[in-house]
Amino acid sequence: MTKAQKTIGVLVPLALLLAVVVWTFLYLIRYTPTVQAAPSAPGEVNVTMQTVGAMGTGNHPTWVSYLIQRQDGVWVHSTVLQVPAHTTVHMTIYQYDSGSALRNPVMNEVLGAPDATLDGKPYSLYSDIVGHTFTVPELGISVPLPGISPDSTNPCPAAPCGPSYDHHTVQFTFKTNGAGTYTWQCFVPCALGYLDGFGGPMSTYGFMNGLLKVVA
C-alpha cells in the first residue's frame, strides 16, 4: 500500500465521522418557524400557547409538545417566539396534558410572574401534579402548568386541542428588556422512554424546548 493510499484510508473515515457529527448537530439545533406575538395595545402584546400530551402527527407523533397560536388564530407546531423589546407580554397557556409529582419542588413555584392566574384565580404555588413549566432561566421566569386530573374523562388525544377538551388555563405577564435571544423550556421530566425523562422532546426545539427572540 502506497503512502497516498494509507493517507486516504485515514482521511475517509475521519471525513465520514465529521459528516455524521455535523449532521447530528444541525439536526438537534434546527429551529422551527418563528411566530410573532400579536400586538394588543401600545407597548403590549398577547401570546397564546398550548401544551399537549401527544402531537399525533409528524416524525414524533407520541411526543409531548408546545404549540403557539399565530395572529390569524392558526396553531403552529413551533417553540420559537418573537416579541418586541421593552414590551409587556400577556401570556395565555392552555394546558391539556396530565402531570406527575415533581422531583424538584422549586418547579411548583411561580417565579417572575406575580400576577399569574390558574383558571382565573391567582396562584403562586401549586401543590398537586404539574404537567409542564414555562421557564426562561435568564429572565428569572418560571411558571408551573398544572396537569389535568388523572381521572379525566375527556383528555385531548392529539394536537391542536380545542376548548372542549379538559384543560387548565394559565395566564401571566412579564416585561421584556433590550434585544436578545433567550432559551426557554419545560423543566418537568416528561419524556417517557428516555433516561430520567429528559431526552427526546425535552431537548428538541419545536417540542419542549424553544427560543424567545426579543427584537428592537
Sequence and secondary structure as in RCSB ss.txt:
>XXXX:A:sequence
MTKAQKTIGVLVPLALLLAVVVWTFLYLIRYTPTVQAAPSAPGEVNVTMQTVGAMGTGNHPTWVSYLIQRQDGVW
VHSTVLQVPAHTTVHMTIYQYDSGSALRNPVMNEVLGAPDATLDGKPYSLYSDIVGHTFTVPELGISVPLPGISP
DSTNPCPAAPCGPSYDHHTVQFTFKTNGAGTYTWQCFVPCALGYLDGFGGPMSTYGFMNGLLKVVA
>XXXX:A:secstr
  HHHHHHHHHHHHHHHHHHHHHHHHHHH    EEE EEEETTEEEEEEEEES   SSS TTS EEEEE TTS E
ES  EEEEETT EEEEEEEE SB B  SSGGGGB BS TT EETTEE SB  S EEEEEEEGGGTEEEEEE B T
T SS   SSS  TTS  EEEEEEEE  SSEEEEEE  S   TTSGGG SGGGGSBTTTEEEEEEE 
